[in-house]
């Protein structure tokens, strides 16, 4: 037999209060989406042996532990092109359009060794960035070349001014590898290429630059 009168009304009222309370609690709890959070910054890299190093297939993202890319934690590597001995003209030909947040270019060492002028190198750098098609560009200073330290110092000075004029981000990630204008002890195997310890420092510095590039 069902309830009636005041007792029934009290029962209905209590039930309604519970429903309202559940609705309020449900509305106040934020939705939880597993795995949600900010996406990592994606980057593409173009360069020569300083970037390729001992990689088995750099464009395929099979990166060796002598490459600075191996040590980047501030971004996700999504591809690029690098080859030992490459000049910036080779990079213009071989680089491909890539979808990424940031382009990192570390180039010019081999151009200088072949007597290329800064005018030619800078023109090729512009062509590389246009071909890859990524708006946010980081250009890195060259590491020391112990046989011709003055040429590297002068190049880096010109590169910084040029990058600033283009609206690119110039980064000198080599401070931890240098002693004066040459490699510090224990940072290079040949006075030209970073060893594993040098590549790790270089990667960490560029990682910070990649993560810090303004939106």
HELIX and SHEET records of a PDB file:
HELIX    1   1 UNK A    5  UNK A   28  1                                  24    
HELIX    2   2 UNK A   49  UNK A   52  1                                   4    
HELIX    3   3 UNK A   68  UNK A   71  5                                   4    
HELIX    4   4 UNK A   88  UNK A   94  1                                   7    
HELIX    5   5 UNK A  109  UNK A  113  1                                   5    
HELIX    6   6 UNK A  118  UNK A  132  1                                  15    
HELIX    7   7 UNK A  149  UNK A  166  1                                  18    
HELIX    8   8 UNK A  175  UNK A  177  5                                   3    
HELIX    9   9 UNK A  196  UNK A  212  1                                  17    
SHEET    1   A 5 UNK A  76  UNK A  82  0                                        
SHEET    2   A 5 UNK A  42  UNK A  47  1                                        
SHEET    3   A 5 UNK A 102  UNK A 106  1                                        
SHEET    4   A 5 UNK A 136  UNK A 140  1                                        
SHEET    5   A 5 UNK A 169  UNK A 171  1                                        
SHEET    1   B 2 UNK A 178  UNK A 179  0                                        
SHEET    2   B 2 UNK A 182  UNK A 183 -1                                        
END                                                                             
